[in-house]
Amino acid sequence: MSRTFYVTTPIYYVNDVPHIGHAYTTLAADVLARYKKLKGYEVFFLTGTDEHGQKVEKAANTAGETPLELADRVVKRFQGLWEKLDIQYTDFIRTTQERHKKGVSHIFTKIMAQGDIYLGEYEDWYCTPCETFWTETQLIDGKCPDCNRPVDKLKEESYFFRMSKYQEQLLAHIEANPDFIQPKSRRNEIISFVKEGLRDLSVSRTSFNWGIPVPGNEKHVIYVWFDALTNYITALGYPDEQSAFKTFWPVDVHLIGKDILRFHAVYWPTFLMAAGLPVPKKVFAHGWWTVEGQKMSKSLQNVVEPNMLVDRYGIDAVRYFLLREVPFGLDGDFSHAALVHRINSDLANDLGNLLNRSTAMVNKYFDGVLPAPGPQTELDTAFREKTEAMVRQLDACMDELAFSKGLQAIWEVISAGNKYIDETAPWALAKDPAKREYLGTVMYTLLEAQRIVHLVLSAFMPRTSAKALGYLGWTEPCREEDLAWGRLAPGTLIVKAEALFPRIEEKEEK
């Protein structure tokens, strides 16, 4: 039986314009999916859009279009951006699709049939932008505690989900599975929230129409979060096509921003428990990006637009920067100066320079034909062992979603490669015919290490790696067994590499 891996992003709200936060989560999922494929896993990577709810209905009315017209228009923006960022998802789910509506109705009916969804009356403070109800005590200065905007007092008939019934079961699961909620600080936050006591949750609305009707009572619309979260199983064909659902559920990791942790770590697992379905293996909540030290906001006009970044700096530079600059899980600060510095120092100076020097020397000393390695010294063995250790280290980092740490391990090999050239001094060896065999060892060691580096980097920077591997004469698809040392055949034609990343004048970006 093949090893499987299922990774998801949140489904993005169609009332939003795609920004760096959306790009960050989706990119992390893409890198993880590509890496797992390289390691031989059968991978399912899901993203999509959340298209129902009062906010969308209001925005569509304001724009003079139907909610579906608004959704169709905005979906193209997300799909266009994912194409531009080289995101290779398996499926893109929209909550307006029939397959999704069918699955949501099914799970709602199933939970209702066993008495865990009941009809009652709801009265509380409602924040429309957050699609969330709050109690009087949760409000801060009479406003929404999450977004600090005004709230409305709403009283309506509502269906309730008996979330309180699953409090102890959820707590027991969190405590028995330390990796279920990551990072640890977020886990502690959820434990204390659950221990304060879970209330039954209102899971329907009657104040608007744009959503999935409650089966058997169509004046009610299913609460947008109950609807949205279910996408993770409806995209796998739940409840009908058992194949993908059987193969990939429970999910290996839900990647989300920390602002929607409670929905994923409290609401969603309790819905699943009530439906008798396995809960996710891991929910990982990453941090937020600020811009030049300030929170991103439309009013400050400092929202970083990913399309513009790609146009200005190139896809792979943006992909590298977002996952290298900040440990995944922490908040990060975006600045053009930091991005330019990474391009010049890590990508142009270290990565590009090493490939350029190495391929130029093979062309100069061996007419572009990769020599067979001869006898080895401690220097060569140490560099080889460092490369092999990096492959193992990277595996552990990727399992922890420590992208920055993984890239750091790869860059230590790149730095060691540049140092290895200085220590072995091929230009001096080339002057002594007696050292020609050892010069062959040095050249082979240098290029084989870079082949392995670019294979693992293909998850992060697919285009750059494909180009680099082309210079190294490696045309095979990336497979796990090719990460072993010694796969680059002597006699391979090596092309002198052009600059992978041209340097950017830092003064241009001030």
C-alpha positions, -999 to +999 in steps of 0.1 A: +000+000+000+014+034-010+021+061+016-004+089+014-003+126+024-032+150+025-026+187+031-051+216+029-051+254+030-082+272+044-107+279+017-104+317+011-133+340+015-144+355-018-149+389-001-111+392+001-085+403-023-056+378-024-028+391-003+006+379+011-011+360+039-031+339+015+000+334-006+020+323+025-004+295+036-008+282+000+029+283-007+037+263+025+011+237+014+026+236-021+061+231-008+050+204+016+030+186-012+059+188-036+084+175-010+061+146-001+058+137-038+096+137-041+097+113-012+074+089-030+040+097-013+007+098-030-003+134-023-036+152-023-033+190-019-066+209-016-073+246-017-104+266-027-129+293-019-156+299+007-185+316-011-215+317+011-226+339+040-240+373+048-209+393+039-209+380+004-246+386+000-241+422+012-211+429-010-229+415-041-259+437-034-237+467-031-219+459-064-253+452-081-246+416-089-257+382-077-236+365-050-226+338-075-215+364-100-193+380-073-178+346-064-171+337-100-153+370-105-132+367-074-124+330-078-104+338-109-082+362-089-072+334-066-067+308-093-047+333-114-024+340-084-019+303-077-009+298-113+015+327-111+031+313-079+035+279-094+011+263-070+003+227-080-029+218-061-047+185-067-082+201-064-098+234-060-131+233-041-158+259-042-186+259-016-211+267-044-204+234-061-231+207-060-206+181-046-200+203-017-236+212-009-245+175-011-218+166+015-228+194+038-265+184+038-255+148+044-233+155+075-259+180+089-287+155+085-266+127+101-257+148+132-293+160+135-307+125+132-288+114+163-301+144+183-269+165+183-285+193+163-317+207+178-340+237+171-340+266+196-338+304+198-306+325+197-300+360+211-266+375+211-242+400+196-233+393+160-203+406+141-211+404+104-174+409+091-163+379+113-195+359+109-194+353+146-217+355+176-204+369+209-218+371+244-220+404+263-190+395+284-168+387+254-173+421+238-145+447+243-159+482+248-191+469+232-173+459+200-162+426+184-131+413+203-115+400+170-119+430+147-130+458+170-160+467+147-196+473+159-218+444+166-256+439+162-280+424+187-297+395+169-326+373+181-336+345+158-348+309+157-317+288+152-305+252+150-279+244+177-251+219+176-245+202+210-208+212+211-209+211+250-215+174+248-180+169+231-160+191+255-144+162+275-138+141+244-121+169+226-099+178+257-089+141+261-080+140+224-059+172+226-041+159+257-034+125+242-021+139+209+005+166+216+010+172+178-027+177+171-025+215+175+008+232+165+027+252+174+027+246+212+017+281+222-015+277+201-022+243+217-022+259+252-045+286+240-071+261+228-068+239+259-076+269+281-105+279+258-120+244+260-115+242+298-135+274+302-165+254+289-179+249+255-214+262+248-238+248+222-232+264+189-258+281+167-254+264+133-281+281+112-294+316+102-327+330+090-316+366+085-302+360+049-305+335+021-271+330+006-260+296+017-270+259+019-305+254+032-311+233+063-324+199+050-362+198+058-364+235+069-355+258+040-361+291+058-328+283+076-294+286+060-266+264+074-240+285+093-211+295+071-185+279+093-203+245+094-206+248+056-170+259+050-151+235+073-169+205+056-150+213+024-121+192+036-141+160+032-165+170+004-135+175-019-126+139-012-160+128-024-177+124+010-202+108+015-205+091-019-172+084-037-156+065-009-123+061-027-104+094-022-121+098+012-110+063+023-075+069+009-067+103+024-089+110+054-080+119+082-060+148+068-023+149+077-022+187+082-046+216+080-025+247+074-042+279+086-036+314+099-038+318+137-070+339+134-091+309+125-076+284+149-107+280+171-129+270+142-104+243+131-093+231+165-126+232+184-156+234+161-144+211+133-132+182+155-164+183+175-185+182+143-165+152+131-168+134+165-206+139+163-206+125+128-185+095+139-156+105+116-119+106+124-105+140+134-075+157+116-040+145+125-027+180+128-039+216+127-009+240+122-016+277+128+011+300+113+017+337+122+008+369+105+029+392+083+033+428+092+047+453+067+077+474+077+066+469+113+029+478+108-002+456+106-014+452+070-046+472+064-064+487+035-066+520+052-028+522+056-025+511+020+003+488+029-013+455+018+015+435+000+001+423-033+017+390-043+013+395-081+033+427-079+060+409-059+063+382-085+065+407-114+092+426-096+114+399-081+105+366-098+085+336-086+112+316-070+128+345-051+094+353-036+088+316-028+122+313-011+119+345+009+085+338+024+095+305+038+131+313+047+127+347+064+106+337+094+102+304+113+068+290+103+044+296+132+058+329+143+048+364+131+070+379+104+077+414+091+079+420+053+102+446+038+115+450+003+150+456+017+149+422+034+138+405+003+165+421-019+191+412+007+180+375+006+181+376-033+216+391-034+232+372-005+215+337-005+204+333-041+229+353-062+261+350-041+257+316-025+235+294-047+241+309-081+278+316-076+285+280-065+268+265-096+284+291-119+320+284-106+316+246-105+302+242-141+327+267-154+356+247-140+344+214-154+342+231-188+376+246-184+395+216-171+375+186-186+358+201-217+324+200-200+325+162-195+320+151-158+351+132-147+349+100-126+358+105-090+393+092-080+408+089-046+392+109-017+407+129+011+391+138+044+379+171+028+359+153+001+344+128+025+334+155+050+316+175+023+298+144+010+288+134+046+275+169+052+253+167+021+239+133+030+232+145+066+213+175+052+189+151+034+181+134+066+179+167+085+156+182+059+132+153+063+128+159+100+124+197+094+096+191+069+078+168+093+078+196+118+069+222+092+101+240+100+106+253+065+131+280+075+152+255+094+152+231+065+163+258+041+190+268+065+203+232+065+204+233+026+223+266+027+249+252+051+257+227+023+259+255-003+282+275+020+303+244+026+305+239-012+319+274-017+344+268+011+353+234-004+363+251-036+386+275-017+402+247+003+408+223-026+419+251-050+411+233-083+430+260-103+462+249-085+454+212-090+449+218-127+485+230-131+499+196-119+493+166-142+499+143-113+469+158-095+445+153-124+428+123-109+422+142-076+409+172-096+383+148-110+373+138-075+368+175-065+348+183-096+326+152-092+320+159-055+311+195-062+285+187-089+270+157-072+264+177-040+246+204-060+225+178-079+212+166-045+208+202-033+187+211-063+166+180-061+155+189-026+152+226-035+128+216-063+100+216-037+108+253-028+120+267-061+108+245-089+118+266-118+153+274-105+160+238-097+148+226-131+172+251-147+201+241-124+196+204-129+195+210-167+230+226-165+241+195-145+228+172-172+202+157-149+169+152-168+153+125-146+121+133-127+128+139-090+125+106-070+135+097-035+161+072-045+179+099-065+187+117-033+214+090-027+250+099-034+266+089-066+237+090-091+252+116-114+270+094-141+306+102-150+307+112-187+276+134-183+278+167-203+279+197-180+268+231-194+284+263-180+256+279-159+244+314-164+235+335-134+205+319-116+196+352-099+210+385-111+219+408-083+196+437-075+210+471-067+199+477-032+197+515-036+170+509-063+147+494-036+150+520-009 
